[in-house]
């Protein structure tokens, strides 16, 4: 069991970082959650926007095609999805793509997915488009890119720092034989605190979360776009301003559970710092638009009008279900405000739905 292996490692070598714990719990080759679970949907642990309504994928498809046309209609172009789940979003995108045959002919499909079970589900839905699978973005071929990352960055490992007695100390994961996994603090201030924003208003016990993995992926996406052109759409829950706030959570069967309980059996995630992500992308040479709320983004792309068209001729129950789905995606009390949307593009592309930039 993964818990036993982690406990043995900590007992032998000392406490590990939160990032190391997340890396093992989510990505261990034999017992990692994202290696073995079927997490998406009603029978899984969480539900993502593409599973709620096909309108989400249809609007993103239109967004991608528009960016491709503005970018000079490159052929070929790498169509990349990070963390495609069961392939629902990409299936909706490719279905809409049939109405843009030149775009469909240009795209070469690349899926970044580490879960064998989910790869099989993706293959069933997307086999007609000859997808290629990758363990990471680094093995996707160079060239113009259209990239989508929906609820991907939130699952990348984070490090946590606690402001304690006037200094930032790193939060660690320790093992107590009589109490299981527990959080602890590093013995002294962390050198990584130099990476935290200066003049951050904090009080005793405040927690700041930093994800070197998010920084690395964001920089890689932006560097590819700066070199070869294209656009990336990043959708995730998160904050628009860097702040000291604790967001790490664990979910199992659509319910919150304790972060350190049963590593490998729960989804671990943390809010994305879109402020930092945008700065990283700009420093890598790309253009950034947003972030805006998911509700504002989908509303600007016309989700309401699209829903009205789809409802025509539908039974009352089906129309009501679609209304409920749209509300769930856009209402500030549901996903509309918590989820943010950020675009990373090359020059000459004005991405729809992101306002002025």
One Martini backbone bead per residue (centre of mass of N, CA, C, O) as a GRO file, in nm:
protein
  357
    1UNK     BB    1   0.099   0.035   0.017
    2UNK     BB    2   0.137   0.368   0.006
    3UNK     BB    3   0.125   0.444   0.304
    4UNK     BB    4   0.351   0.254   0.394
    5UNK     BB    5   0.577   0.369   0.217
    6UNK     BB    6   0.567   0.657   0.328
    7UNK     BB    7   0.614   0.589   0.624
    8UNK     BB    8   0.892   0.459   0.583
    9UNK     BB    9   1.030   0.702   0.456
   10UNK     BB   10   0.988   0.904   0.690
   11UNK     BB   11   1.120   0.735   0.913
   12UNK     BB   12   1.401   0.729   0.763
   13UNK     BB   13   1.418   1.058   0.635
   14UNK     BB   14   1.170   1.226   0.692
   15UNK     BB   15   1.001   1.475   0.615
   16UNK     BB   16   0.778   1.592   0.367
   17UNK     BB   17   0.649   1.752   0.126
   18UNK     BB   18   0.355   1.831  -0.013
   19UNK     BB   19   0.449   1.774  -0.301
   20UNK     BB   20   0.548   1.484  -0.249
   21UNK     BB   21   0.280   1.375  -0.156
   22UNK     BB   22   0.118   1.441  -0.414
   23UNK     BB   23   0.292   1.287  -0.617
   24UNK     BB   24   0.231   1.011  -0.490
   25UNK     BB   25  -0.085   1.015  -0.463
   26UNK     BB   26  -0.121   1.079  -0.788
   27UNK     BB   27   0.164   0.935  -0.946
   28UNK     BB   28   0.200   0.662  -0.872
   29UNK     BB   29   0.245   0.385  -1.065
   30UNK     BB   30   0.058   0.189  -0.868
   31UNK     BB   31  -0.123   0.410  -0.654
   32UNK     BB   32  -0.206   0.649  -0.805
   33UNK     BB   33  -0.483   0.818  -0.868
   34UNK     BB   34  -0.407   0.901  -1.183
   35UNK     BB   35  -0.337   0.586  -1.253
   36UNK     BB   36  -0.623   0.421  -1.139
   37UNK     BB   37  -0.860   0.598  -1.168
   38UNK     BB   38  -1.223   0.689  -1.217
   39UNK     BB   39  -1.311   1.019  -1.146
   40UNK     BB   40  -1.536   1.088  -1.356
   41UNK     BB   41  -1.842   1.158  -1.245
   42UNK     BB   42  -2.097   1.010  -1.074
   43UNK     BB   43  -1.901   0.745  -1.013
   44UNK     BB   44  -1.698   0.928  -0.904
   45UNK     BB   45  -1.548   1.230  -0.754
   46UNK     BB   46  -1.607   1.419  -1.010
   47UNK     BB   47  -1.727   1.709  -1.205
   48UNK     BB   48  -1.708   1.841  -1.519
   49UNK     BB   49  -1.809   2.057  -1.755
   50UNK     BB   50  -1.837   1.852  -1.999
   51UNK     BB   51  -2.040   1.665  -1.827
   52UNK     BB   52  -2.277   1.876  -1.807
   53UNK     BB   53  -2.220   2.007  -2.112
   54UNK     BB   54  -2.181   2.043  -2.457
   55UNK     BB   55  -2.156   2.355  -2.470
   56UNK     BB   56  -1.874   2.386  -2.369
   57UNK     BB   57  -1.726   2.245  -2.611
   58UNK     BB   58  -1.849   2.410  -2.841
   59UNK     BB   59  -1.728   2.688  -2.758
   60UNK     BB   60  -1.433   2.601  -2.761
   61UNK     BB   61  -1.422   2.525  -3.054
   62UNK     BB   62  -1.481   2.806  -3.166
   63UNK     BB   63  -1.238   2.937  -3.032
   64UNK     BB   64  -1.015   2.772  -3.172
   65UNK     BB   65  -1.089   2.834  -3.466
   66UNK     BB   66  -1.057   3.138  -3.445
   67UNK     BB   67  -0.756   3.139  -3.365
   68UNK     BB   68  -0.658   2.990  -3.618
   69UNK     BB   69  -0.748   3.205  -3.821
   70UNK     BB   70  -0.590   3.445  -3.694
   71UNK     BB   71  -0.306   3.267  -3.717
   72UNK     BB   72  -0.317   3.160  -4.040
   73UNK     BB   73  -0.389   2.859  -4.076
   74UNK     BB   74  -0.220   2.627  -3.975
   75UNK     BB   75  -0.035   2.351  -4.158
   76UNK     BB   76   0.000   2.208  -3.914
   77UNK     BB   77  -0.171   2.147  -3.588
   78UNK     BB   78  -0.155   2.122  -3.247
   79UNK     BB   79  -0.388   1.937  -3.061
   80UNK     BB   80  -0.419   2.000  -2.709
   81UNK     BB   81  -0.473   1.797  -2.411
   82UNK     BB   82  -0.491   1.837  -2.064
   83UNK     BB   83  -0.653   1.615  -1.917
   84UNK     BB   84  -0.918   1.447  -2.079
   85UNK     BB   85  -1.031   1.216  -1.940
   86UNK     BB   86  -1.295   1.072  -2.135
   87UNK     BB   87  -1.315   1.279  -2.397
   88UNK     BB   88  -1.555   1.481  -2.405
   89UNK     BB   89  -1.442   1.753  -2.496
   90UNK     BB   90  -1.299   1.656  -2.758
   91UNK     BB   91  -1.551   1.538  -2.894
   92UNK     BB   92  -1.698   1.810  -2.916
   93UNK     BB   93  -1.484   1.956  -3.078
   94UNK     BB   94  -1.476   1.757  -3.325
   95UNK     BB   95  -1.770   1.785  -3.404
   96UNK     BB   96  -1.755   2.087  -3.475
   97UNK     BB   97  -1.510   2.057  -3.680
   98UNK     BB   98  -1.684   1.952  -3.924
   99UNK     BB   99  -1.762   2.264  -3.998
  100UNK     BB  100  -1.423   2.283  -4.032
  101UNK     BB  101  -1.241   2.117  -4.254
  102UNK     BB  102  -0.965   2.263  -4.249
  103UNK     BB  103  -0.916   2.229  -3.949
  104UNK     BB  104  -0.947   1.922  -3.931
  105UNK     BB  105  -0.708   1.869  -4.129
  106UNK     BB  106  -0.480   2.021  -3.954
  107UNK     BB  107  -0.512   1.852  -3.711
  108UNK     BB  108  -0.317   1.716  -3.434
  109UNK     BB  109  -0.367   1.478  -3.189
  110UNK     BB  110  -0.298   1.550  -2.833
  111UNK     BB  111  -0.262   1.354  -2.527
  112UNK     BB  112  -0.235   1.423  -2.178
  113UNK     BB  113  -0.195   1.099  -2.021
  114UNK     BB  114  -0.156   0.858  -1.731
  115UNK     BB  115  -0.428   0.694  -1.759
  116UNK     BB  116  -0.518   0.393  -1.885
  117UNK     BB  117  -0.828   0.402  -1.855
  118UNK     BB  118  -0.867   0.681  -1.993
  119UNK     BB  119  -0.735   0.613  -2.261
  120UNK     BB  120  -0.951   0.410  -2.346
  121UNK     BB  121  -1.186   0.612  -2.347
  122UNK     BB  122  -1.060   0.803  -2.556
  123UNK     BB  123  -1.031   0.597  -2.787
  124UNK     BB  124  -1.335   0.543  -2.829
  125UNK     BB  125  -1.401   0.856  -2.907
  126UNK     BB  126  -1.108   0.928  -3.093
  127UNK     BB  127  -1.006   0.728  -3.321
  128UNK     BB  128  -1.075   0.897  -3.587
  129UNK     BB  129  -0.820   1.113  -3.492
  130UNK     BB  130  -0.545   0.992  -3.416
  131UNK     BB  131  -0.429   0.978  -3.135
  132UNK     BB  132  -0.174   1.100  -2.915
  133UNK     BB  133   0.021   0.999  -2.641
  134UNK     BB  134   0.118   1.153  -2.318
  135UNK     BB  135   0.287   1.222  -2.018
  136UNK     BB  136   0.378   1.501  -2.148
  137UNK     BB  137   0.438   1.798  -2.312
  138UNK     BB  138   0.742   1.746  -2.401
  139UNK     BB  139   0.650   1.520  -2.640
  140UNK     BB  140   0.531   1.724  -2.805
  141UNK     BB  141   0.552   1.852  -3.088
  142UNK     BB  142   0.662   2.086  -3.265
  143UNK     BB  143   0.457   2.377  -3.313
  144UNK     BB  144   0.171   2.471  -3.369
  145UNK     BB  145  -0.084   2.561  -3.113
  146UNK     BB  146  -0.372   2.403  -2.956
  147UNK     BB  147  -0.481   2.455  -2.616
  148UNK     BB  148  -0.622   2.253  -2.344
  149UNK     BB  149  -0.702   2.330  -1.983
  150UNK     BB  150  -0.921   2.141  -1.783
  151UNK     BB  151  -0.865   2.073  -1.481
  152UNK     BB  152  -0.524   2.051  -1.433
  153UNK     BB  153  -0.352   2.248  -1.249
  154UNK     BB  154  -0.488   2.178  -0.966
  155UNK     BB  155  -0.321   1.882  -0.959
  156UNK     BB  156  -0.066   2.010  -0.900
  157UNK     BB  157   0.187   2.045  -0.708
  158UNK     BB  158   0.243   2.182  -0.382
  159UNK     BB  159   0.358   2.437  -0.169
  160UNK     BB  160   0.377   2.514   0.183
  161UNK     BB  161   0.345   2.823   0.380
  162UNK     BB  162   0.411   2.939   0.715
  163UNK     BB  163   0.345   3.203   0.922
  164UNK     BB  164   0.607   3.203   1.181
  165UNK     BB  165   0.754   3.409   1.379
  166UNK     BB  166   0.827   3.610   1.118
  167UNK     BB  167   0.822   3.347   0.922
  168UNK     BB  168   0.875   3.122   0.660
  169UNK     BB  169   0.746   2.793   0.684
  170UNK     BB  170   0.742   2.472   0.595
  171UNK     BB  171   0.515   2.241   0.509
  172UNK     BB  172   0.484   1.914   0.634
  173UNK     BB  173   0.506   1.550   0.623
  174UNK     BB  174   0.429   1.331   0.879
  175UNK     BB  175   0.494   1.042   1.102
  176UNK     BB  176   0.274   0.871   1.333
  177UNK     BB  177   0.226   0.572   1.481
  178UNK     BB  178  -0.033   0.703   1.664
  179UNK     BB  179  -0.147   0.925   1.406
  180UNK     BB  180  -0.019   0.933   1.145
  181UNK     BB  181  -0.061   1.169   0.932
  182UNK     BB  182   0.113   1.492   0.960
  183UNK     BB  183   0.156   1.812   1.019
  184UNK     BB  184   0.450   2.023   0.973
  185UNK     BB  185   0.738   2.214   1.052
  186UNK     BB  186   1.000   2.356   0.981
  187UNK     BB  187   1.271   2.443   1.171
  188UNK     BB  188   1.297   2.678   0.959
  189UNK     BB  189   1.335   2.890   0.737
  190UNK     BB  190   1.262   2.934   0.398
  191UNK     BB  191   1.423   2.992   0.100
  192UNK     BB  192   1.156   3.002  -0.080
  193UNK     BB  193   1.043   3.278   0.027
  194UNK     BB  194   1.177   3.450  -0.205
  195UNK     BB  195   0.926   3.373  -0.410
  196UNK     BB  196   0.750   3.548  -0.265
  197UNK     BB  197   0.569   3.805  -0.230
  198UNK     BB  198   0.609   4.116  -0.165
  199UNK     BB  199   0.432   4.264   0.081
  200UNK     BB  200   0.263   4.048   0.222
  201UNK     BB  201  -0.026   4.024   0.390
  202UNK     BB  202   0.028   3.901   0.727
  203UNK     BB  203  -0.031   3.642   0.967
  204UNK     BB  204  -0.043   3.428   1.198
  205UNK     BB  205  -0.080   3.119   1.009
  206UNK     BB  206  -0.048   3.175   0.732
  207UNK     BB  207  -0.102   3.055   0.389
  208UNK     BB  208   0.120   2.966   0.121
  209UNK     BB  209   0.090   2.880  -0.226
  210UNK     BB  210   0.323   2.687  -0.431
  211UNK     BB  211   0.373   2.598  -0.792
  212UNK     BB  212   0.625   2.479  -0.978
  213UNK     BB  213   0.456   2.315  -1.185
  214UNK     BB  214   0.282   2.546  -1.295
  215UNK     BB  215   0.515   2.721  -1.387
  216UNK     BB  216   0.635   2.518  -1.589
  217UNK     BB  217   0.387   2.476  -1.770
  218UNK     BB  218   0.331   2.772  -1.837
  219UNK     BB  219   0.607   2.823  -1.971
  220UNK     BB  220   0.589   2.603  -2.191
  221UNK     BB  221   0.342   2.705  -2.336
  222UNK     BB  222   0.447   2.994  -2.398
  223UNK     BB  223   0.704   2.914  -2.553
  224UNK     BB  224   0.565   2.768  -2.783
  225UNK     BB  225   0.395   3.011  -2.878
  226UNK     BB  226   0.632   3.209  -2.923
  227UNK     BB  227   0.775   3.024  -3.142
  228UNK     BB  228   0.497   2.902  -3.323
  229UNK     BB  229   0.225   2.958  -3.230
  230UNK     BB  230  -0.101   3.036  -3.092
  231UNK     BB  231  -0.323   2.874  -2.839
  232UNK     BB  232  -0.445   2.898  -2.496
  233UNK     BB  233  -0.678   2.731  -2.269
  234UNK     BB  234  -0.750   2.811  -1.925
  235UNK     BB  235  -0.937   2.608  -1.688
  236UNK     BB  236  -1.010   2.705  -1.345
  237UNK     BB  237  -0.971   2.707  -1.017
  238UNK     BB  238  -0.931   3.041  -0.862
  239UNK     BB  239  -0.718   3.324  -0.852
  240UNK     BB  240  -0.635   3.673  -0.941
  241UNK     BB  241  -0.472   3.703  -0.664
  242UNK     BB  242  -0.211   3.701  -0.479
  243UNK     BB  243  -0.231   3.491  -0.178
  244UNK     BB  244  -0.290   3.406   0.160
  245UNK     BB  245  -0.423   3.082   0.095
  246UNK     BB  246  -0.603   2.793   0.180
  247UNK     BB  247  -0.687   2.509  -0.070
  248UNK     BB  248  -0.629   2.237   0.001
  249UNK     BB  249  -0.782   1.928  -0.122
  250UNK     BB  250  -1.018   1.652  -0.071
  251UNK     BB  251  -1.181   1.403  -0.291
  252UNK     BB  252  -1.465   1.171  -0.240
  253UNK     BB  253  -1.750   1.106  -0.375
  254UNK     BB  254  -1.822   1.424  -0.367
  255UNK     BB  255  -1.639   1.454  -0.100
  256UNK     BB  256  -1.496   1.573   0.170
  257UNK     BB  257  -1.164   1.510   0.283
  258UNK     BB  258  -0.880   1.429   0.418
  259UNK     BB  259  -0.570   1.485   0.293
  260UNK     BB  260  -0.411   1.242   0.477
  261UNK     BB  261  -0.607   1.031   0.380
  262UNK     BB  262  -0.547   0.781   0.190
  263UNK     BB  263  -0.324   0.764  -0.019
  264UNK     BB  264  -0.460   0.737  -0.361
  265UNK     BB  265  -0.801   0.774  -0.302
  266UNK     BB  266  -0.778   1.087  -0.369
  267UNK     BB  267  -0.844   1.404  -0.466
  268UNK     BB  268  -0.601   1.652  -0.529
  269UNK     BB  269  -0.623   2.014  -0.471
  270UNK     BB  270  -0.564   2.357  -0.600
  271UNK     BB  271  -0.560   2.672  -0.644
  272UNK     BB  272  -0.507   2.891  -0.896
  273UNK     BB  273  -0.256   3.130  -0.983
  274UNK     BB  274  -0.329   3.359  -1.224
  275UNK     BB  275  -0.132   3.583  -1.175
  276UNK     BB  276   0.126   3.414  -1.198
  277UNK     BB  277   0.068   3.277  -1.469
  278UNK     BB  278   0.067   3.537  -1.637
  279UNK     BB  279   0.357   3.625  -1.574
  280UNK     BB  280   0.498   3.378  -1.688
  281UNK     BB  281   0.394   3.405  -1.982
  282UNK     BB  282   0.511   3.685  -2.040
  283UNK     BB  283   0.813   3.612  -1.977
  284UNK     BB  284   0.800   3.394  -2.226
  285UNK     BB  285   0.652   3.582  -2.476
  286UNK     BB  286   0.353   3.607  -2.434
  287UNK     BB  287   0.007   3.653  -2.455
  288UNK     BB  288  -0.239   3.787  -2.224
  289UNK     BB  289  -0.577   3.687  -2.132
  290UNK     BB  290  -0.679   3.776  -1.845
  291UNK     BB  291  -0.880   3.685  -1.618
  292UNK     BB  292  -1.200   3.527  -1.617
  293UNK     BB  293  -1.491   3.423  -1.569
  294UNK     BB  294  -1.675   3.162  -1.672
  295UNK     BB  295  -1.941   3.312  -1.699
  296UNK     BB  296  -1.834   3.543  -1.879
  297UNK     BB  297  -1.718   3.374  -2.106
  298UNK     BB  298  -1.974   3.213  -2.190
  299UNK     BB  299  -2.153   3.460  -2.229
  300UNK     BB  300  -1.980   3.595  -2.455
  301UNK     BB  301  -2.014   3.327  -2.646
  302UNK     BB  302  -2.335   3.240  -2.619
  303UNK     BB  303  -2.485   3.025  -2.430
  304UNK     BB  304  -2.777   3.124  -2.427
  305UNK     BB  305  -2.837   3.110  -2.732
  306UNK     BB  306  -2.760   2.816  -2.770
  307UNK     BB  307  -2.968   2.698  -2.576
  308UNK     BB  308  -3.221   2.799  -2.725
  309UNK     BB  309  -3.173   2.635  -2.982
  310UNK     BB  310  -3.163   2.350  -2.854
  311UNK     BB  311  -3.460   2.366  -2.718
  312UNK     BB  312  -3.592   2.340  -2.975
  313UNK     BB  313  -3.828   2.083  -2.956
  314UNK     BB  314  -3.801   2.010  -2.672
  315UNK     BB  315  -3.866   1.878  -2.401
  316UNK     BB  316  -3.923   2.001  -2.098
  317UNK     BB  317  -3.711   1.835  -1.943
  318UNK     BB  318  -3.470   1.894  -2.132
  319UNK     BB  319  -3.478   2.203  -2.107
  320UNK     BB  320  -3.440   2.213  -1.798
  321UNK     BB  321  -3.166   2.067  -1.792
  322UNK     BB  322  -3.016   2.280  -1.958
  323UNK     BB  323  -3.061   2.516  -1.768
  324UNK     BB  324  -2.914   2.387  -1.530
  325UNK     BB  325  -2.640   2.360  -1.667
  326UNK     BB  326  -2.593   2.658  -1.728
  327UNK     BB  327  -2.609   2.750  -1.436
  328UNK     BB  328  -2.370   2.582  -1.331
  329UNK     BB  329  -2.155   2.721  -1.525
  330UNK     BB  330  -2.246   3.051  -1.459
  331UNK     BB  331  -2.313   3.074  -1.176
  332UNK     BB  332  -2.173   3.223  -0.900
  333UNK     BB  333  -2.284   2.986  -0.701
  334UNK     BB  334  -2.116   2.795  -0.869
  335UNK     BB  335  -1.888   2.806  -1.143
  336UNK     BB  336  -1.880   3.105  -1.254
  337UNK     BB  337  -1.660   3.230  -1.034
  338UNK     BB  338  -1.445   3.022  -0.943
  339UNK     BB  339  -1.395   3.000  -1.235
  340UNK     BB  340  -1.127   3.046  -1.465
  341UNK     BB  341  -0.999   3.238  -1.757
  342UNK     BB  342  -0.713   3.181  -1.976
  343UNK     BB  343  -0.505   3.334  -2.227
  344UNK     BB  344  -0.255   3.215  -2.466
  345UNK     BB  345  -0.072   3.404  -2.715
  346UNK     BB  346  -0.006   3.522  -3.012
  347UNK     BB  347   0.033   3.747  -3.225
  348UNK     BB  348  -0.288   3.849  -3.374
  349UNK     BB  349  -0.464   3.743  -3.129
  350UNK     BB  350  -0.817   3.780  -3.035
  351UNK     BB  351  -0.967   3.652  -2.783
  352UNK     BB  352  -1.257   3.540  -2.702
  353UNK     BB  353  -1.410   3.637  -2.387
  354UNK     BB  354  -1.159   3.837  -2.245
  355UNK     BB  355  -1.151   4.110  -2.342
  356UNK     BB  356  -0.934   4.332  -2.260
  357UNK     BB  357  -0.544   4.351  -2.332
   0.00000   0.00000   0.00000
